[in-house]
Amino acid sequence: MTAFATLCGIQDAARLEAIERTLLQIKTRELELVRIGWCDLHGIVRGKTLVASALPKTFHEGVSMVSTLMLKDTSDRTAFKVFEPEGTSSLPGFGQGGNLLLLPDPDSFQQLPWTDSTGWLRAQPWFTDGSPVELDTRRILQRALQNLGTQGISMQCGLEVEFHIYKIEDTNAQLNPELANWPGDAPVVSMIHPGYSLLTEEWFDMAEPAMRIVQRTAQELGLPLLSLEIEMGPSQVEAVFDVTDAMTAADNMVLFRSAVKQALRRAGYHATFMCRPPFPNIMSSGWHLHQSLIDQSSGQNLFLRSSPASGSTPMDAGYILSDLGEHYLAGLLDHARGMTVFCTPTTNGFGRFGANALAPQSVLWGRDNRGAMLRVIGECGDAGTRIENRLGESGANPYLYIASQIYAGLDGIERKLRAPPATQDPYNSSNMHLPNSLSGALNALNNDAALVLAFGNDFLSYFTQIKSSEALRYEQAKDKNDFQRREYFSRI
């Protein structure tokens, strides 16, 4: 009988060797459990936990997963009527809540540092006939990177991730069965530092017990952590990661968020990557995505310019960036409104787009300007020249965030777009503003012909229906603060 992995076309010699290596590690370390994790549309890790003896078969035959997990909004409600004849007519293979199969990647193996005798493997979903589930967000990024690869280009990314850590004081609202609700409430918390003193050493010392957990968890998982910092807001912190290839960066972001939330929870802390926690006087958390394109043959940074373009001024993109880099930058600007919903996908995140908040408000770029949406960093001859997109919130799905950059930038390259001069006034009210709501961002996406073509009608129809469900429930919520506390603070 043909193994399911063979039917899927992925069972080559390299995978078989990786399976044997991973099984040997599991045996040598005497692991008892292995979690098979998959990243959903909202960037949340889901999956199943298997006893270690079940792994050999699972590598070859997969493990089942109910298909409705791919159809959930942020409250875990199914956004499609799967038990009605036409409810999933736009989604072949998803009717009646049938099974998908998760095939784990043996090269993704990790031993989880915060729990006993437990391994972890990343997986992707397949239909039972062996065809890939193209709506899977990791596959969306894989296709985007393949498009880059056909031009001999790869992408590198560095991550700056802001988030909040709180001390758990009471779990009664969250765990009391008399108070159970859908979605459930969050725990009662207190802060780990009082905020409003950026990078203060005393605040870091106050927060160090929690920060040590973040540090050790990230490093024991092999993530390229560079620094941990005290951010401006009360109980707000930041983690900065070294540059990697784009897919590794996305995978690292998924694993980091899930891991630190679990490790901190065990120690009595609640970590949230929600943009704006539901408390007075907080500061918004952003995810600043540093990006550059690399020549696959030479390894050279394709944004690098050896000397300023003829006739350029310091406010011109060509003064710093190569022609290709300027085209890419211009593509990001041209599609900024359309890609916003992939970078800021929750109703909560749009509260971040305010004036003088070190967050973007308008479609602009600037030279080392933290008020602009796109911050160009570097000088002529600097191999580290890059573009920092400050549009994202920390809870964004990494695969969709990065894929949107690729597709927007590629369109700029193909059309040889030119960037306007750099801004020196990023919060001027006359600038073209970003969308100010989830519904507005969805409309902007569906009106962006190039992004619709790149992501495909099938994916955008699917994505729009699920995110529209979230937007509608938020708009109809009588208590919007309660909505965000349950939907985001307790989960993201």
C-alpha positions as CSV (number, residue, x, y, z in Angstrom):
1,M,0.0,0.0,0.0
2,T,1.3,3.4,-1.0
3,A,2.1,5.7,2.0
4,F,0.1,8.9,2.2
5,A,3.3,11.0,2.2
6,T,4.3,9.3,-1.1
7,L,0.8,10.0,-2.5
8,C,1.4,13.7,-1.6
9,G,4.7,13.7,-3.5
10,I,7.0,14.6,-0.6
11,Q,8.4,11.2,0.5
12,D,11.9,11.5,-1.0
13,A,15.2,10.2,0.3
14,A,16.0,13.4,2.2
15,R,12.7,13.2,4.1
16,L,13.2,9.5,4.9
17,E,16.6,10.3,6.3
18,A,15.2,13.2,8.4
19,I,12.5,10.9,9.8
20,E,15.1,8.4,11.0
21,R,17.2,11.2,12.6
22,T,14.2,12.6,14.4
23,L,12.9,9.2,15.6
24,L,16.4,8.5,17.0
25,Q,16.4,11.8,18.9
26,I,12.9,11.1,20.3
27,K,14.1,7.6,21.4
28,T,17.5,8.8,22.8
29,R,15.8,11.6,24.8
30,E,13.1,9.3,26.0
31,L,10.4,11.6,25.0
32,E,6.8,10.5,25.8
33,L,4.7,12.9,23.9
34,V,5.1,14.8,20.6
35,R,2.9,17.7,19.6
36,I,2.0,18.1,15.9
37,G,1.5,21.9,15.4
38,W,-0.1,23.8,12.5
39,C,-0.5,27.5,12.2
40,D,-4.1,28.6,11.4
41,L,-5.3,31.7,9.5
42,H,-5.0,33.9,12.6
43,G,-1.4,32.8,13.4
44,I,-2.5,30.6,16.3
45,V,-0.8,27.1,16.6
46,R,-3.3,24.2,16.7
47,G,-2.7,20.5,16.4
48,K,-2.7,17.2,18.2
49,T,-0.5,15.6,20.9
50,L,0.6,12.0,20.2
51,V,2.4,9.4,22.2
52,A,5.9,9.0,20.9
53,S,5.2,5.4,19.7
54,A,2.6,6.8,17.2
55,L,5.2,9.0,15.4
56,P,6.6,6.5,12.9
57,K,3.2,5.9,11.4
58,T,2.3,9.6,11.5
59,F,5.3,10.6,9.5
60,H,4.1,8.4,6.7
61,E,0.3,8.5,7.0
62,G,-0.4,11.8,8.7
63,V,-2.8,12.5,11.5
64,S,-6.4,13.7,11.0
65,M,-7.7,17.2,11.7
66,V,-11.2,18.4,11.3
67,S,-11.4,20.6,8.3
68,T,-13.5,23.3,10.1
69,L,-10.4,24.3,11.9
70,M,-9.5,26.2,8.7
71,L,-12.8,28.0,8.7
72,K,-12.8,29.5,12.1
73,D,-12.9,33.2,12.9
74,T,-11.1,34.7,15.9
75,S,-13.8,33.5,18.3
76,D,-13.5,29.9,17.0
77,R,-16.9,30.1,15.3
78,T,-17.1,28.5,11.9
79,A,-17.6,31.2,9.3
80,F,-19.1,28.9,6.7
81,K,-22.3,26.8,6.8
82,V,-20.5,23.4,6.4
83,F,-23.6,21.3,6.9
84,E,-25.7,23.1,4.2
85,P,-25.6,21.9,0.6
86,E,-24.2,25.2,-0.8
87,G,-22.4,26.3,2.4
88,T,-19.0,25.4,1.2
89,S,-19.6,25.5,-2.6
90,S,-16.6,27.9,-2.9
91,L,-14.4,25.5,-0.9
92,P,-14.2,22.0,-2.4
93,G,-13.2,19.4,0.1
94,F,-14.5,21.3,3.2
95,G,-18.1,20.2,3.3
96,Q,-19.7,18.3,6.2
97,G,-16.8,18.9,8.5
98,G,-14.7,16.1,7.1
99,N,-11.0,15.3,7.7
100,L,-7.8,16.8,6.5
101,L,-4.5,15.2,7.2
102,L,-1.5,16.8,8.8
103,L,1.9,15.6,7.7
104,P,4.7,16.7,10.1
105,D,8.0,18.0,8.8
106,P,10.8,15.9,10.5
107,D,13.3,18.7,10.1
108,S,11.2,21.0,12.3
109,F,11.7,18.8,15.4
110,Q,12.1,20.6,18.7
111,Q,12.1,19.5,22.3
112,L,9.9,21.9,24.3
113,P,12.0,23.4,27.1
114,W,9.1,24.3,29.5
115,T,7.4,20.9,29.8
116,D,8.6,17.4,30.5
117,S,9.5,14.8,27.8
118,T,7.7,16.5,25.0
119,G,8.7,17.1,21.4
120,W,7.2,19.4,18.8
121,L,6.8,19.2,15.0
122,R,5.4,21.7,12.5
123,A,2.9,20.3,10.0
124,Q,0.9,21.4,7.0
125,P,-2.6,20.1,5.9
126,W,-3.4,17.9,2.9
127,F,-6.7,16.6,1.5
128,T,-7.2,12.9,1.9
129,D,-6.6,12.4,-1.9
130,G,-3.0,13.6,-1.4
131,S,-3.5,17.1,-2.9
132,P,-2.2,20.1,-0.9
133,V,-4.6,22.4,0.9
134,E,-3.8,25.6,-1.0
135,L,-5.6,27.8,1.5
136,D,-3.0,27.0,4.1
137,T,-1.2,30.2,4.9
138,R,2.3,28.7,4.9
139,R,1.7,27.5,1.4
140,I,0.7,31.1,0.5
141,L,4.2,32.2,1.5
142,Q,5.8,29.2,-0.2
143,R,4.2,30.3,-3.5
144,A,5.3,33.9,-3.0
145,L,8.8,32.8,-2.4
146,Q,8.8,30.6,-5.4
147,N,7.7,33.6,-7.5
148,L,10.8,35.4,-6.2
149,G,13.0,32.4,-6.8
150,T,12.1,32.3,-10.5
151,Q,13.9,35.6,-10.8
152,G,16.9,34.3,-8.9
153,I,15.9,36.3,-5.8
154,S,15.5,35.3,-2.2
155,M,14.3,37.4,0.8
156,Q,15.7,38.0,4.2
157,C,13.8,39.3,7.2
158,G,14.6,40.5,10.7
159,L,12.0,40.7,13.4
160,E,11.2,43.4,16.1
161,V,8.3,42.2,18.1
162,E,6.5,44.2,20.8
163,F,4.2,42.5,23.2
164,H,2.8,42.7,26.8
165,I,3.5,40.5,29.8
166,Y,1.3,40.6,32.9
167,K,1.4,38.7,36.2
168,I,-1.6,36.5,36.7
169,E,-3.4,37.4,39.9
170,D,-6.7,35.5,39.6
171,T,-7.9,32.9,37.1
172,N,-11.5,32.8,38.5
173,A,-13.0,34.5,35.5
174,Q,-11.1,32.4,33.1
175,L,-11.4,28.9,34.7
176,N,-14.6,29.0,36.8
177,P,-17.1,26.7,35.1
178,E,-19.9,28.9,36.2
179,L,-18.5,31.8,34.2
180,A,-17.6,29.8,31.0
181,N,-18.6,31.6,27.8
182,W,-17.7,31.6,24.1
183,P,-15.1,33.0,23.9
184,G,-14.0,32.8,27.5
185,D,-12.7,35.7,29.6
186,A,-9.1,36.4,30.4
187,P,-7.4,36.1,33.8
188,V,-7.1,39.1,36.2
189,V,-3.6,40.5,35.9
190,S,-1.2,43.0,37.3
191,M,1.8,44.7,35.5
192,I,5.4,43.6,35.5
193,H,6.7,47.2,35.2
194,P,4.9,50.6,35.3
195,G,6.0,51.8,31.9
196,Y,6.6,55.3,30.5
197,S,10.4,55.0,30.9
198,L,11.7,53.5,27.7
199,L,14.7,51.1,28.1
200,T,15.1,51.9,31.8
201,E,17.4,49.5,33.5
202,E,15.4,49.5,36.7
203,W,12.2,48.5,34.9
204,F,14.1,45.7,33.2
205,D,15.3,44.5,36.6
206,M,11.8,44.6,37.9
207,A,10.6,42.5,34.8
208,E,13.6,40.2,34.7
209,P,12.0,37.1,36.1
210,A,9.5,37.1,33.2
211,M,12.1,38.2,30.7
212,R,14.5,35.4,31.7
213,I,11.7,32.9,30.8
214,V,11.4,34.6,27.4
215,Q,15.2,34.5,26.9
216,R,15.7,30.9,27.9
217,T,12.7,29.7,26.0
218,A,13.7,31.4,22.7
219,Q,17.3,30.3,23.0
220,E,16.6,26.7,23.9
221,L,14.4,26.5,20.8
222,G,17.3,27.8,18.7
223,L,15.6,31.1,17.8
224,P,18.1,33.9,16.9
225,L,17.3,36.2,19.7
226,L,19.4,39.4,19.9
227,S,17.9,41.5,22.6
228,L,15.1,41.9,25.1
229,E,14.0,45.4,25.9
230,I,11.6,47.5,28.0
231,E,9.2,49.3,25.8
232,M,7.4,52.5,26.5
233,G,4.0,51.2,27.6
234,P,3.1,49.7,31.0
235,S,4.1,46.1,31.1
236,Q,5.2,46.3,27.4
237,V,8.4,44.6,26.2
238,E,10.2,43.9,22.9
239,A,12.1,41.0,21.5
240,V,14.5,41.5,18.6
241,F,15.7,38.7,16.3
242,D,18.6,38.5,13.9
243,V,18.0,38.3,10.2
244,T,17.2,34.9,8.5
245,D,15.6,33.8,5.3
246,A,11.9,34.8,5.1
247,M,10.4,31.4,5.6
248,T,12.5,30.8,8.7
249,A,11.6,34.2,10.0
250,A,7.9,33.4,9.7
251,D,8.3,29.9,11.2
252,N,10.3,31.5,14.1
253,M,7.6,34.1,14.8
254,V,4.8,31.4,15.0
255,L,6.9,29.3,17.3
256,F,8.1,32.2,19.5
257,R,4.6,33.5,20.2
258,S,3.2,30.2,21.0
259,A,6.2,29.1,23.1
260,V,6.6,32.2,25.3
261,K,2.9,32.3,26.0
262,Q,3.0,28.7,27.3
263,A,6.3,29.0,29.2
264,L,5.2,32.2,30.9
265,R,1.8,30.8,31.8
266,R,3.4,28.0,33.6
267,A,5.3,30.5,35.7
268,G,2.2,32.6,36.5
269,Y,2.4,35.2,33.7
270,H,0.0,36.1,30.9
271,A,1.7,37.2,27.7
272,T,-0.4,38.8,24.9
273,F,0.5,39.8,21.4
274,M,-2.8,41.7,21.1
275,C,-2.0,45.2,19.8
276,R,-3.8,47.2,22.4
277,P,-4.6,45.4,25.6
278,P,-8.0,46.4,27.2
279,F,-6.7,48.8,29.9
280,P,-6.4,52.5,30.2
281,N,-3.2,54.3,29.1
282,I,-1.6,51.4,27.3
283,M,0.8,51.7,24.4
284,S,0.2,49.8,21.2
285,S,2.4,46.9,20.2
286,G,3.7,46.7,16.7
287,W,5.7,44.1,14.7
288,H,8.4,45.9,12.6
289,L,9.4,43.7,9.7
290,H,12.9,44.4,8.3
291,Q,13.3,43.1,4.8
292,S,15.8,42.9,1.9
293,L,16.1,41.0,-1.3
294,I,19.2,38.8,-2.0
295,D,20.7,37.6,-5.2
296,Q,20.6,33.8,-4.9
297,S,23.8,33.3,-6.9
298,S,26.1,35.9,-5.3
299,G,24.4,36.5,-1.9
300,Q,24.5,40.2,-2.6
301,N,21.9,42.5,-1.0
302,L,19.9,43.7,-4.1
303,F,18.9,46.9,-2.2
304,L,22.5,48.0,-1.9
305,R,23.7,51.0,-4.0
306,S,27.4,51.8,-4.2
307,S,26.9,55.5,-4.8
308,P,23.9,57.9,-5.0
309,A,22.0,57.9,-8.3
310,S,22.9,60.7,-10.6
311,G,21.1,63.9,-9.8
312,S,19.5,62.5,-6.6
313,T,19.1,64.3,-3.3
314,P,19.2,62.8,0.2
315,M,15.3,62.7,0.1
316,D,15.2,60.5,-3.0
317,A,15.0,56.8,-2.8
318,G,17.8,56.5,-5.4
319,Y,20.2,58.3,-3.0
320,I,20.2,55.1,-0.9
321,L,18.5,52.2,-2.7
322,S,19.3,50.5,-5.9
323,D,16.9,50.8,-8.8
324,L,15.4,47.5,-7.8
325,G,15.2,48.6,-4.2
326,E,13.3,51.7,-5.2
327,H,10.9,49.8,-7.4
328,Y,10.3,47.4,-4.4
329,L,9.8,50.3,-2.0
330,A,7.4,52.0,-4.5
331,G,5.4,48.7,-4.8
332,L,5.0,48.6,-1.0
333,L,3.7,52.1,-1.1
334,D,1.4,51.5,-4.1
335,H,-0.2,48.5,-2.4
336,A,0.0,49.8,1.2
337,R,-3.8,50.1,1.7
338,G,-4.5,46.8,0.1
339,M,-1.9,44.9,2.2
340,T,-2.9,46.5,5.5
341,V,-5.3,43.7,6.5
342,F,-2.5,41.1,6.2
343,C,-0.3,43.3,8.4
344,T,-3.0,44.5,10.9
345,P,-5.7,41.8,10.8
346,T,-7.7,42.5,14.0
347,T,-10.3,45.1,14.8
348,N,-8.1,46.1,17.8
349,G,-5.0,46.8,15.7
350,F,-6.4,49.9,13.9
351,G,-6.3,51.9,17.1
352,R,-2.5,52.0,16.7
353,F,-2.6,54.2,13.7
354,G,-2.5,57.5,15.5
355,A,-0.5,60.7,15.1
356,N,2.9,61.0,16.9
357,A,2.7,57.5,18.2
358,L,5.8,56.0,16.6
359,A,3.3,54.1,14.4
360,P,2.3,54.8,10.9
361,Q,-0.8,56.8,10.0
362,S,-0.3,57.4,6.3
363,V,1.2,55.8,3.2
364,L,4.7,57.2,3.3
365,W,8.4,56.3,3.5
366,G,11.2,58.1,5.3
367,R,14.9,57.9,5.8
368,D,15.4,56.4,9.3
369,N,12.0,58.0,10.2
370,R,10.0,56.0,12.8
371,G,6.8,58.0,12.0
372,A,6.7,56.7,8.4
373,M,5.1,53.5,7.4
374,L,8.3,52.4,5.6
375,R,11.6,53.3,7.2
376,V,14.6,52.9,4.9
377,I,17.8,52.1,6.8
378,G,21.3,52.3,5.5
379,E,23.6,54.2,3.3
380,C,25.4,53.7,0.0
381,G,27.8,50.8,0.4
382,D,26.1,49.5,3.5
383,A,25.4,45.7,3.1
384,G,22.7,46.0,5.8
385,T,20.6,48.4,3.7
386,R,17.0,47.4,4.2
387,I,13.3,48.5,4.4
388,E,11.5,48.3,7.7
389,N,7.7,48.1,7.4
390,R,6.2,49.5,10.6
391,L,2.6,48.7,9.5
392,G,2.2,45.3,11.3
393,E,0.7,44.4,14.6
394,S,2.4,41.7,16.7
395,G,-0.6,39.2,16.3
396,A,-0.5,39.1,12.5
397,N,-0.2,35.8,10.7
398,P,3.5,35.8,9.7
399,Y,3.1,33.9,6.4
400,L,0.5,36.4,5.1
401,Y,2.3,39.5,6.4
402,I,5.5,38.5,4.6
403,A,3.7,37.2,1.5
404,S,2.0,40.6,1.1
405,Q,5.3,42.3,1.1
406,I,6.6,40.1,-1.6
407,Y,3.6,40.5,-3.9
408,A,3.5,44.2,-3.4
409,G,7.2,44.7,-4.0
410,L,7.3,42.4,-7.0
411,D,4.5,44.4,-8.7
412,G,6.6,47.5,-8.1
413,I,9.7,45.8,-9.6
414,E,7.7,44.5,-12.6
415,R,6.2,47.9,-13.3
416,K,9.4,49.8,-12.5
417,L,7.6,52.1,-10.2
418,R,9.3,55.1,-8.7
419,A,9.0,56.3,-5.1
420,P,8.0,59.8,-4.1
421,P,10.4,61.8,-2.0
422,A,10.9,60.8,1.6
423,T,8.6,62.4,4.1
424,Q,9.7,64.8,6.8
425,D,6.2,65.3,8.1
426,P,4.7,61.8,8.6
427,Y,1.6,63.0,10.6
428,N,0.4,65.7,8.3
429,S,-3.3,65.3,7.9
430,S,-3.2,65.8,4.2
431,N,-1.3,62.6,3.6
432,M,-3.0,59.5,2.2
433,H,-4.2,57.6,5.3
434,L,-4.2,53.9,5.9
435,P,-7.5,52.2,6.4
436,N,-9.0,52.9,9.8
437,S,-11.0,49.7,10.4
438,L,-11.0,46.0,9.6
439,S,-13.9,46.4,7.2
440,G,-12.2,49.3,5.4
441,A,-9.0,47.3,5.1
442,L,-10.8,44.3,3.6
443,N,-12.4,46.6,1.1
444,A,-9.0,48.1,0.2
445,L,-7.6,44.6,-0.3
446,N,-10.4,43.5,-2.6
447,N,-10.1,46.7,-4.6
448,D,-6.4,46.1,-5.2
449,A,-6.3,44.2,-8.5
450,A,-2.6,43.2,-8.3
451,L,-3.0,41.7,-4.8
452,V,-6.2,40.0,-5.8
453,L,-4.4,38.4,-8.7
454,A,-1.4,37.4,-6.6
455,F,-3.2,35.8,-3.7
456,G,-6.0,34.4,-5.9
457,N,-9.7,34.8,-5.9
458,D,-10.3,31.5,-4.0
459,F,-8.0,32.5,-1.1
460,L,-9.3,36.1,-0.9
461,S,-12.9,35.0,-0.9
462,Y,-12.1,32.5,1.9
463,F,-10.1,35.1,3.9
464,T,-12.7,37.9,3.4
465,Q,-15.6,35.8,4.6
466,I,-13.8,34.8,7.8
467,K,-12.4,38.2,8.6
468,S,-15.8,39.8,7.7
469,S,-17.4,37.6,10.4
470,E,-15.0,39.0,12.9
471,A,-15.6,42.6,11.8
472,L,-19.4,42.2,11.8
473,R,-19.5,40.8,15.3
474,Y,-17.3,43.6,16.6
475,E,-19.5,46.2,15.0
476,Q,-22.6,44.6,16.5
477,A,-21.0,44.1,20.0
478,K,-22.7,46.2,22.7
479,D,-19.5,46.2,24.8
480,K,-16.6,46.5,22.5
481,N,-14.1,46.4,25.3
482,D,-15.5,43.1,26.5
483,F,-15.4,41.8,22.9
484,Q,-11.7,42.6,22.6
485,R,-10.8,41.3,26.1
486,R,-12.4,37.9,25.3
487,E,-11.5,37.6,21.6
488,Y,-8.0,39.0,21.6
489,F,-6.5,39.5,25.1
490,S,-7.4,36.0,26.3
491,R,-6.2,34.3,23.1
492,I,-3.7,36.2,21.0
